[in-house]
Amino acid sequence: MRFIRDLNFDTAKLLERIYKESVHSQVRQRAHCILLSYKGVTIPELIEIFKVTRVTIYNWMNDWEDQRLLGLYNQKGRGRKPTFNEEQKQKIKSWVKLYPKNLKKVLVLIKEEWGITVSKDTIKRVLKSLAMTWKRFQRGLAGEPEPLEYKEKCLELTKLKEQEKRGEIDIRYLDESGFCLTPYVPYGWQEKGENIPIKSSRSRRLNILGLMNRNQELDAYIFEGRITSEVVISCLDKFAENLSIKTVVVMDKASFHTSKKIQAKINEWNQNNLQIFWLPSYSPQLNLIEILWRFMKYEWIEIDAYSSWHNLVNYVEKIIREFGKEYKINFA
């Protein structure tokens, strides 16, 4: 019967450490095998313990006797050869960027280019090795802000924030968002192999115009129907009725925010402690209330909110009512 012999104390301690701490499972397994053999565990017992063949056990022992510690590790050239070389992997990556939703097309290109037939799972493993991942697409903006305007507006907004910190003004971020029974599909933890369906149906749209500050104080106006300058004016008039300090309303340059009707109200609002600050074009990241809409649609949403119009309205009203209390956002 074959056993590993002649392990000195230091080598045995090192093998023990490798067995317990190595990040490579195969190395831990081989170190453990050598230690057990040295302690008198027979080859049939080792086969049962490690669930491998007799040939594998003999290979581990031979590698140890020939190369000692180096024999615990896979050497270059051992194991299955990769299906694709690095140049081919980069080519696959470029094809996937062209067809990000269609791996079948990529499989056809691989077959035509190199005569290699592989599965989609193989391609997925290649993509993961290239730091690519499957995730939801992100909507893009229609354009880019004009650099000089963006810089100037950011400086002005920074000065306003400093005034707000000193308690001289209140900054309210204004924006509109809509909810309907066609869901914004969120991510969520699910059992493997199980998909949680979200009810979806055509419905009318529930719109919100919100004015939120960094202290999570929110004035919100809920209505059905499309957003117009008249709606914005009505909401701002109502909001301006009870202002105790100068309040700067930050909003984007949507057409119903910059119309002649809006412009005609500027002087009146200024006299009532309300000043308008327009953000640069294509700069939603500067509007803090955009974060609130994302939380409402993707983080806090209740699955049954989409089951009926009544439930959807109740969900929206609950968030508005409990924002800053039960529902909080850290804007730091």
C-alpha positions, 0 to 999 in steps of 0.5 A: 500500500502506498503512503506519503512518507518523510514529511518533516515537522515544518513541511507538515505545518506548512501543508496544514496552513495551505489546507486551511488558508489557500484561496484555491480549492484544488490546492487545499484538496491536494494538501489535505490529501498529502497530509492524510496519506502521511497520517496513514489513510489508505488510497481506497479511503482517500478515493472515498473522501475526495470522490476522485479516481485512483489515478487522480490520487496517484497523480497528486502523490507523484506530483508531490514526490516530484515537485513538493509544494509546487506540485500542489498547483496546476502547471501551465499547459495542464487542464482543458485548453481555452476555446478562444484566444485573447484576440478572439475574445476581444472580437467577441466583445466587439460583436456583443457591443453591436448586438447587445441583446442578441447572442444568437447573432454572435454565435452565427458570427463565431461559426462563420468566422472561425468554424467554432460551434459553442453554446450561449453559456460559453459566450456568457462565461467569456463575457464575464471574464471580460468584465461584462454583465447583463443588466438593464439598459439606461435611458440616455439624454437627448443632448448635452448641456452647453459647457459654459452655461453648465459651469456658470449655473453650477457656480450659481447653484453652489452659492445658493446652497451656501445661503441655504446652509446659513438659513438665509433661503430655502431651496426647493427642487421642482419637477413632475413625474407620472405613474400608471398601471404599466409598471416600471419593472424593479429588481427584487430578490426571488427564489431561484427558478421563480419569477414574480409577475407584476400585473400590468395594464393600460390606464390613465396617468397619475401626475405629481408636481413636487417641490422638495428641499434637502431636509426632505420637506415635500409639497406635492400636487397630484392631478390627472391630465397633461402638465401645462404652464397653467398647472405649474402656475396654479401649483406655484401660486398655491405654494407661494401663499405661505412662504416665510423666507425667500425660497428659490425654486430650481427647475429644468427648462421644459417648455411649460416651465419657460413659457410666456405665461410663466415669464409673466408671473416672475415679478409677482412671485419675486414679491412673494418671496419666490424666485425661479432658478432654471437649470442648464439644459440636459442636466437632470443630475442637478435636480435633487427631486429626481432621486425621489422619483427613482426611489418611488418607482424602483426602491419603495414600490409595492408589488400590489401597487400595480394591481389596480388604479385604487392601489396605485393612487393609495401607494403614491399618496402614502409615499407623499404623506410619509416622506421624511418619516417612514420613507427617507433618503440620505442626500449627503 
